[in-house]
Amino acid sequence: MSLADQSPRNLRLTGLTKRYPNGFVAVKSLDLEIPQGSFFALLGPSGCGKTTTLRMVAGLEDPTAGQIHIGDQDITHARPYRRPVNTVFQSYALFPHLTIAENVAFGPKRRGVKDVEQQVKDTLELTELTEQAAKKPAQLSGGQQQRVALARALINRPEVLLLDEPLGALDLKLRRAMQIELKQLQDEVGITFVHVTHDQEEAMTMADTVAVMNAGVIEQMGSPYDLYTNPATTFVANFLGRSNLIKGTVVGREGTGADAVVKVDVYGTVVSIPAAKVHTQSNEGWVGVRPEKVLIQPAGTPIDAPGEHFSGAVVVSSSYLGVSTEYVLRMPWGGELMCFEQNTGRRGGLLAVGSSVDVSWNPKFAFLLDSSQDAGAGLEAD
């Protein structure tokens, strides 16, 4: 049989559940299919069930119910070493008394593989560690140690590589550099990466698909772009970035197909929401708009690319961050709105606290969420 005739070796979780003796359910009947060769991220706060899911796939936790398959192979109850899976942990767990080359060779030698030298050489070259081969782990930087942990997993040629918060021990600058390296490495080796993280930037930078987990279930899954621009729940809207959520009342619908919009009254101003971004059947909802989509200008002056228009806002705080300035605005109805403005230099300076401003956003960037959901969901988690 040719490779073209073989069914894909997707990682498939069916009804996967983990219930502990004290009654706590960490993972609730999870159905998930991760395509072979993709970079997939499980994103969520501590305690949401993402690490428990990873440990069940690795064979380090026994599921209470459900099945785990890679292609047609059922690995639900297989021993960890019998699975075509390897795991890279945050701690790296390197052997301090062995050289880097010996650390990488440890797995194949333990399985009785002969002549591993060429495999070690190729793997060290792949992970850019050739010059570090004779050193001990303590002589390497955090980023280099992380690459050793990756090399030690990759030499076993797993079909699925599980990454459990692998960048958590690194400082911010190195973590961002390693995000790019990890994605490039995954593109090169072409195996399935499943990355568990609580860091939204990490997930969005590297993953083809992100699943946002909360309380043992997946709230929403999709590309980073889709999740960010069209969140389906208040938890996703708040956890994946930041959102302004404003109470509104549906007053009508207009148009058909791709041009269809829902009209929502927001404290006396009627705004439009693309129908594809409406996630409620109720007549009440949360109108959502990301802070960087909010435009402001001194009261009475024109706004570039105007859209929905609100007058009577006041700047109550500003934070200069170099690349951008974050404004908090008090709106006429008493609520607050966030605005992130790029510092392009066009304004010529910051808007002073106490300034009266007009506010606008393009209708295509807004979304509407169910009013029964907590507007603060995801904020404490983040």
TIZADO-922778 format. One record per residue (C-alpha): residue number from 1; x, y, z; residue in three letters. Coordinates in nm, 4 decimals. Layout:
<recs>
i:X:Y:Z:aa
NUM:X:Y:Z:Ala
...
</recs>
This chain:
<recs>
i:X:Y:Z:aa
1:0.0000:0.0000:0.0000:Met
2:0.1329:0.3418:-0.0922:Ser
3:0.1399:0.6317:0.1503:Leu
4:-0.1328:0.7964:-0.0558:Ala
5:-0.3643:0.5006:0.0171:Asp
6:-0.3111:0.5076:0.3945:Gln
7:-0.5598:0.6833:0.6199:Ser
8:-0.4176:0.9894:0.7974:Pro
9:-0.2752:0.9335:1.1437:Arg
10:-0.4861:1.1999:1.3111:Asn
11:-0.4961:1.2201:1.6904:Leu
12:-0.8591:1.1579:1.7864:Arg
13:-1.0140:1.1920:2.1310:Leu
14:-1.3664:1.0556:2.1729:Thr
15:-1.5733:1.1214:2.4842:Gly
16:-1.2529:1.1599:2.6842:Leu
17:-1.3324:1.2119:3.0521:Thr
18:-1.1272:1.2341:3.3703:Lys
19:-1.3096:1.2147:3.7034:Arg
20:-1.1115:1.1977:4.0271:Tyr
21:-1.2167:0.9997:4.3392:Pro
22:-1.3227:1.3210:4.5154:Asn
23:-1.5816:1.3771:4.2418:Gly
24:-1.3973:1.6552:4.0578:Phe
25:-1.4309:1.6234:3.6794:Val
26:-1.1195:1.7697:3.5165:Ala
27:-1.2126:1.6818:3.1570:Val
28:-1.5738:1.6427:3.0481:Lys
29:-1.6521:1.4113:2.7547:Ser
30:-1.4033:1.5752:2.5194:Leu
31:-1.4363:1.5122:2.1447:Asp
32:-1.1421:1.6389:1.9430:Leu
33:-0.9574:1.5516:1.6229:Glu
34:-0.6124:1.6951:1.5526:Ile
35:-0.4938:1.6524:1.1918:Pro
36:-0.1649:1.4743:1.1317:Gln
37:0.1238:1.7176:1.0904:Gly
38:-0.0535:2.0183:1.2405:Ser
39:0.0537:2.2491:1.5229:Phe
40:-0.2339:2.2462:1.7715:Phe
41:-0.2625:2.4465:2.0939:Ala
42:-0.4760:2.3780:2.4000:Leu
43:-0.5129:2.7191:2.5626:Leu
44:-0.6685:2.7969:2.8969:Gly
45:-0.6167:2.9003:3.2589:Pro
46:-0.4775:2.6789:3.5331:Ser
47:-0.7241:2.4063:3.6280:Gly
48:-0.9152:2.4105:3.2988:Cys
49:-0.8210:2.0507:3.2101:Gly
50:-0.5638:2.1095:2.9354:Lys
51:-0.2676:1.9449:3.1123:Thr
52:-0.4867:1.6540:3.2271:Thr
53:-0.5876:1.6015:2.8629:Thr
54:-0.2222:1.6005:2.7581:Leu
55:-0.1292:1.3529:3.0322:Arg
56:-0.4047:1.1150:2.9210:Met
57:-0.2726:1.1257:2.5635:Val
58:0.0796:1.0618:2.6976:Ala
59:-0.0392:0.7680:2.9100:Gly
60:0.0487:0.9374:3.2383:Leu
61:-0.3173:0.9558:3.3477:Glu
62:-0.5857:0.6902:3.2958:Asp
63:-0.9106:0.8191:3.1444:Pro
64:-1.2303:0.7561:3.3380:Thr
65:-1.4122:0.7173:3.0077:Ala
66:-1.3574:0.7678:2.6378:Gly
67:-1.0978:0.6646:2.3810:Gln
68:-0.7721:0.7913:2.2327:Ile
69:-0.6726:0.6957:1.8790:His
70:-0.3845:0.7809:1.6486:Ile
71:-0.5217:0.6902:1.3095:Gly
72:-0.6857:0.3499:1.3559:Asp
73:-0.4582:0.2616:1.6504:Gln
74:-0.6351:0.2613:1.9882:Asp
75:-0.3826:0.3798:2.2509:Ile
76:-0.6332:0.4543:2.5294:Thr
77:-0.4827:0.2027:2.7728:His
78:-0.1409:0.1458:2.6166:Ala
79:0.1663:0.1921:2.8329:Arg
80:0.3400:0.5274:2.7774:Pro
81:0.6433:0.3648:2.6116:Tyr
82:0.4126:0.1727:2.3758:Arg
83:0.2650:0.4915:2.2318:Arg
84:0.4087:0.6780:1.9289:Pro
85:0.4113:0.9863:2.1522:Val
86:0.6782:1.1845:2.3395:Asn
87:0.6393:1.4697:2.5873:Thr
88:0.8491:1.7795:2.6564:Val
89:0.7872:1.9255:3.0013:Phe
90:0.8533:2.2728:3.1379:Gln
91:1.1207:2.1357:3.3731:Ser
92:1.3157:1.9703:3.0814:Tyr
93:1.4314:1.6925:3.3243:Ala
94:1.7790:1.6632:3.1713:Leu
95:2.0416:1.4344:3.3236:Phe
96:2.2977:1.6753:3.4749:Pro
97:2.5859:1.4220:3.4750:His
98:2.5528:1.3382:3.1032:Leu
99:2.6713:1.5451:2.8089:Thr
100:2.4190:1.6898:2.5677:Ile
101:2.4923:1.4153:2.3152:Ala
102:2.4494:1.1498:2.5867:Glu
103:2.1219:1.3050:2.6993:Asn
104:1.9885:1.2909:2.3440:Val
105:2.1117:0.9331:2.2924:Ala
106:1.9631:0.8086:2.6207:Phe
107:1.6201:0.7064:2.4859:Gly
108:1.7336:0.5066:2.1812:Pro
109:2.0094:0.3337:2.3815:Lys
110:1.7636:0.2361:2.6518:Arg
111:1.5468:0.0723:2.3847:Arg
112:1.8496:-0.1209:2.2586:Gly
113:1.8931:0.0720:1.9336:Val
114:2.2371:0.0122:1.7842:Lys
115:2.4613:0.2723:1.6218:Asp
116:2.2751:0.5800:1.7428:Val
117:2.5651:0.8187:1.6764:Glu
118:2.4393:0.9318:1.3353:Gln
119:2.0858:0.9798:1.4702:Gln
120:2.2241:1.1909:1.7548:Val
121:2.4333:1.3963:1.5123:Lys
122:2.1350:1.4601:1.2825:Asp
123:1.9069:1.5521:1.5725:Thr
124:2.1614:1.7906:1.7251:Leu
125:2.2018:1.9569:1.3861:Glu
126:1.8240:1.9876:1.3481:Leu
127:1.7951:2.1605:1.6867:Thr
128:2.1112:2.3725:1.6357:Glu
129:2.3014:2.2057:1.9184:Leu
130:2.5968:2.0552:1.7309:Thr
131:2.8492:2.2840:1.9005:Glu
132:2.7060:2.2026:2.2434:Gln
133:2.7317:1.8226:2.2117:Ala
134:3.0156:1.7771:2.4624:Ala
135:2.8818:2.0191:2.7251:Lys
136:2.6764:1.9397:3.0345:Lys
137:2.3252:2.0876:3.0800:Pro
138:2.4428:2.3316:3.3489:Ala
139:2.6719:2.4960:3.0926:Gln
140:2.3803:2.5855:2.8627:Leu
141:2.1320:2.8724:2.8615:Ser
142:1.7632:2.8137:2.9287:Gly
143:1.6820:2.8264:2.5593:Gly
144:1.9552:2.5750:2.4769:Gln
145:1.8348:2.3403:2.7517:Gln
146:1.4862:2.3601:2.6049:Gln
147:1.6264:2.2595:2.2653:Arg
148:1.8013:1.9620:2.4289:Val
149:1.4674:1.8489:2.5720:Ala
150:1.3171:1.8795:2.2230:Leu
151:1.6060:1.6905:2.0667:Ala
152:1.5719:1.4110:2.3223:Arg
153:1.2051:1.3739:2.2271:Ala
154:1.2499:1.4098:1.8507:Leu
155:1.5213:1.1441:1.8221:Ile
156:1.2561:0.8886:1.9182:Asn
157:1.0684:0.9862:1.6019:Arg
158:0.7256:1.0204:1.7639:Pro
159:0.4142:1.0693:1.5551:Glu
160:0.2851:1.3169:1.8132:Val
161:0.4975:1.5513:2.0234:Leu
162:0.3272:1.6816:2.3369:Leu
163:0.4522:2.0137:2.4756:Leu
164:0.3472:2.0929:2.8322:Asp
165:0.4167:2.4655:2.8961:Glu
166:0.7669:2.4141:2.7455:Pro
167:0.8559:2.7849:2.7442:Leu
168:0.7240:2.8713:3.0892:Gly
169:1.0664:2.8831:3.2559:Ala
170:1.2151:3.1282:3.0046:Leu
171:1.2224:3.5063:3.0293:Asp
172:0.9933:3.7054:2.7996:Leu
173:1.2482:3.7947:2.5291:Lys
174:1.3828:3.4396:2.5022:Leu
175:1.0314:3.2941:2.5142:Arg
176:0.9307:3.5002:2.2118:Arg
177:1.2406:3.3927:2.0202:Ala
178:1.1737:3.0274:2.1037:Met
179:0.8126:3.0562:1.9864:Gln
180:0.9404:3.1307:1.6369:Ile
181:1.2034:2.8550:1.6587:Glu
182:0.9464:2.5975:1.7701:Leu
183:0.7140:2.6785:1.4824:Lys
184:0.9991:2.6600:1.2305:Gln
185:1.1085:2.3269:1.3802:Leu
186:0.7567:2.1858:1.3531:Gln
187:0.7359:2.2962:0.9891:Asp
188:1.0667:2.1198:0.9227:Glu
189:0.9972:1.7865:1.0939:Val
190:0.6310:1.7762:0.9911:Gly
191:0.5014:1.5803:1.2898:Ile
192:0.1954:1.6642:1.4987:Thr
193:0.2673:1.9097:1.7815:Phe
194:0.0136:1.9454:2.0641:Val
195:0.1074:2.2432:2.2773:His
196:-0.0503:2.3143:2.6168:Val
197:-0.0219:2.6726:2.7396:Thr
198:-0.1973:2.9449:2.9377:His
199:-0.0163:3.2113:2.7317:Asp
200:-0.2446:3.3479:2.4601:Gln
201:0.0414:3.5075:2.2637:Glu
202:0.2266:3.1767:2.2614:Glu
203:-0.0745:2.9893:2.1269:Ala
204:-0.1557:3.2486:1.8613:Met
205:0.2057:3.2834:1.7442:Thr
206:0.2662:2.9149:1.6834:Met
207:-0.0543:2.7172:1.6388:Ala
208:-0.2503:2.6467:1.3213:Asp
209:-0.5529:2.5730:1.5384:Thr
210:-0.6264:2.6817:1.8953:Val
211:-0.8792:2.5220:2.1312:Ala
212:-0.9758:2.7444:2.4251:Val
213:-1.0537:2.5274:2.7295:Met
214:-1.2541:2.6291:3.0338:Asn
215:-1.3751:2.4096:3.3196:Ala
216:-1.3007:2.0833:3.1399:Gly
217:-1.4647:2.1642:2.8071:Val
218:-1.3619:2.3378:2.4853:Ile
219:-1.5396:2.6735:2.4641:Glu
220:-1.4324:2.7422:2.1054:Gln
221:-1.1847:2.6095:1.8520:Met
222:-1.0474:2.7603:1.5327:Gly
223:-0.7627:2.9541:1.3780:Ser
224:-0.6074:3.2281:1.5943:Pro
225:-0.7553:3.4880:1.3573:Tyr
226:-1.1083:3.3474:1.3791:Asp
227:-1.1026:3.3135:1.7576:Leu
228:-0.9735:3.6670:1.8067:Tyr
229:-1.1957:3.8454:1.5557:Thr
230:-1.5107:3.6399:1.6177:Asn
231:-1.5216:3.5015:1.9739:Pro
232:-1.8346:3.3005:2.0510:Ala
233:-1.8419:3.3443:2.4297:Thr
234:-1.7509:3.6119:2.6823:Thr
235:-1.4828:3.3796:2.8229:Phe
236:-1.3064:3.3538:2.4859:Val
237:-1.3488:3.7279:2.4224:Ala
238:-1.1809:3.8128:2.7536:Asn
239:-0.9224:3.5365:2.7801:Phe
240:-0.7924:3.5672:2.4243:Leu
241:-0.6945:3.9322:2.4322:Gly
242:-0.9139:4.2038:2.5836:Arg
243:-1.2610:4.3165:2.4880:Ser
244:-1.5074:4.5965:2.5507:Asn
245:-1.8457:4.4381:2.6272:Leu
246:-2.1443:4.6733:2.6292:Ile
247:-2.5039:4.5803:2.7079:Lys
248:-2.7393:4.6200:2.4117:Gly
249:-3.0907:4.5377:2.2902:Thr
250:-3.1614:4.3865:1.9478:Val
251:-3.4022:4.6128:1.7569:Val
252:-3.3995:4.4618:1.4077:Gly
253:-3.2254:4.2842:1.1239:Arg
254:-3.1339:4.4040:0.7762:Glu
255:-2.9932:4.2538:0.4572:Gly
256:-2.9336:3.8973:0.3456:Thr
257:-2.6384:3.6626:0.3031:Gly
258:-2.2959:3.8094:0.3647:Ala
259:-2.4480:4.1584:0.3950:Asp
260:-2.6904:4.0643:0.6729:Ala
261:-2.6580:4.2696:0.9931:Val
262:-2.8284:4.2776:1.3305:Val
263:-2.9231:4.6207:1.4668:Lys
264:-2.8592:4.6726:1.8377:Val
265:-2.9525:4.9701:2.0557:Asp
266:-2.6616:5.0681:2.2827:Val
267:-2.7815:5.3335:2.5278:Tyr
268:-2.9707:5.5223:2.2590:Gly
269:-2.7284:5.4698:1.9688:Thr
270:-2.8165:5.1955:1.7179:Val
271:-2.5115:4.9977:1.6029:Val
272:-2.4756:4.7235:1.3410:Ser
273:-2.3288:4.3757:1.3971:Ile
274:-2.2453:4.1396:1.1061:Pro
275:-2.4862:3.8443:1.1284:Ala
276:-2.1912:3.6026:1.1105:Ala
277:-2.0636:3.7513:1.4371:Lys
278:-2.3902:3.7207:1.6293:Val
279:-2.3790:3.4408:1.8881:His
280:-2.7136:3.4742:2.0619:Thr
281:-3.0812:3.4155:1.9885:Gln
282:-3.1836:3.6531:2.2686:Ser
283:-3.3044:4.0087:2.2240:Asn
284:-3.0441:4.1174:2.4792:Glu
285:-2.6706:4.0785:2.4267:Gly
286:-2.3184:4.1978:2.4865:Trp
287:-2.1875:4.4141:2.2027:Val
288:-1.8145:4.3409:2.1810:Gly
289:-1.5352:4.5418:2.0212:Val
290:-1.1614:4.5013:2.0678:Arg
291:-0.9810:4.8054:2.2200:Pro
292:-0.7490:4.8498:1.9201:Glu
293:-1.0556:4.8855:1.6941:Lys
294:-1.1863:5.1813:1.8963:Val
295:-1.1040:5.5209:1.7419:Leu
296:-1.1069:5.8452:1.9393:Ile
297:-1.0664:6.2143:1.8594:Gln
298:-1.1100:6.5370:2.0579:Pro
299:-1.4813:6.6170:2.0760:Ala
300:-1.6177:6.7754:1.7586:Gly
301:-1.3228:6.6856:1.5324:Thr
302:-1.3457:6.4339:1.2443:Pro
303:-1.2530:6.0691:1.3059:Ile
304:-1.0581:5.8780:1.0410:Asp
305:-1.2619:5.5868:0.9022:Ala
306:-1.5714:5.6736:1.1066:Pro
307:-1.8346:5.4149:1.1922:Gly
308:-2.0614:5.3913:1.4943:Glu
309:-2.0415:5.7279:1.6681:His
310:-2.0640:5.8187:2.0363:Phe
311:-2.0196:6.1673:2.1825:Ser
312:-1.9673:6.2758:2.5405:Gly
313:-1.6833:6.0393:2.6415:Ala
314:-1.4093:6.1549:2.8783:Val
315:-1.0489:6.0262:2.9107:Val
316:-1.0065:5.9002:3.2686:Val
317:-0.6587:5.7453:3.2331:Ser
318:-0.3821:5.6921:2.9798:Ser
319:-0.0837:5.4569:2.9769:Ser
320:0.2007:5.5228:2.7328:Tyr
321:0.3546:5.1896:2.6252:Leu
322:0.5876:5.3096:2.3486:Gly
323:0.4281:5.1254:2.0589:Val
324:0.0805:5.2241:2.1718:Ser
325:-0.1120:5.4245:2.4291:Thr
326:-0.3917:5.2657:2.6294:Glu
327:-0.6798:5.4992:2.7123:Tyr
328:-0.9666:5.4309:2.9498:Val
329:-1.2765:5.6336:2.8615:Leu
330:-1.5831:5.7028:3.0722:Arg
331:-1.8861:5.6832:2.8460:Met
332:-2.2021:5.8939:2.8848:Pro
333:-2.3940:5.6016:3.0372:Trp
334:-2.1335:5.5654:3.3144:Gly
335:-1.9496:5.2577:3.1867:Gly
336:-1.5860:5.2477:3.0775:Glu
337:-1.4358:5.1682:2.7379:Leu
338:-1.0765:5.0752:2.6539:Met
339:-0.8971:5.2176:2.3508:Cys
340:-0.5497:5.1051:2.2329:Phe
341:-0.4064:5.3616:1.9924:Glu
342:-0.0921:5.3048:1.7874:Gln
343:0.1651:5.5808:1.8414:Asn
344:0.2200:5.6667:1.4760:Thr
345:0.3011:6.0295:1.5569:Gly
346:0.0013:6.1651:1.3694:Arg
347:-0.1681:6.2896:1.6844:Arg
348:0.1421:6.4821:1.7985:Gly
349:0.0994:6.3968:2.1656:Gly
350:-0.1217:6.2208:2.4175:Leu
351:-0.4798:6.3125:2.4949:Leu
352:-0.4900:6.4609:2.8434:Ala
353:-0.6858:6.3017:3.1251:Val
354:-1.0168:6.4862:3.1473:Gly
355:-1.0345:6.5514:2.7714:Ser
356:-1.3753:6.5205:2.6058:Ser
357:-1.3598:6.2846:2.3086:Val
358:-1.5786:6.1310:2.0418:Asp
359:-1.5647:5.7531:1.9951:Val
360:-1.6136:5.5376:1.6874:Ser
361:-1.5555:5.1873:1.5515:Trp
362:-1.6107:5.0180:1.2170:Asn
363:-1.9260:4.7980:1.2395:Pro
364:-1.7508:4.5013:1.0736:Lys
365:-1.5228:4.4621:1.3768:Phe
366:-1.8054:4.4252:1.6324:Ala
367:-1.9580:4.1003:1.7630:Phe
368:-2.2613:4.0126:1.9758:Leu
369:-2.2575:3.7590:2.2614:Leu
370:-2.5302:3.6056:2.4758:Asp
371:-2.6490:3.8313:2.7573:Ser
372:-2.6792:3.5353:2.9968:Ser
373:-2.2993:3.4979:2.9983:Gln
374:-2.0844:3.6712:3.2591:Asp
375:-1.9194:3.9812:3.1093:Ala
376:-1.6240:3.9207:3.3437:Gly
377:-1.5692:3.5562:3.2440:Ala
378:-1.2056:3.4918:3.1551:Gly
379:-1.0709:3.8099:3.3150:Leu
380:-0.9555:3.6546:3.6445:Glu
381:-0.8268:3.3516:3.4535:Ala
382:-0.6154:3.5736:3.2311:Asp
</recs>
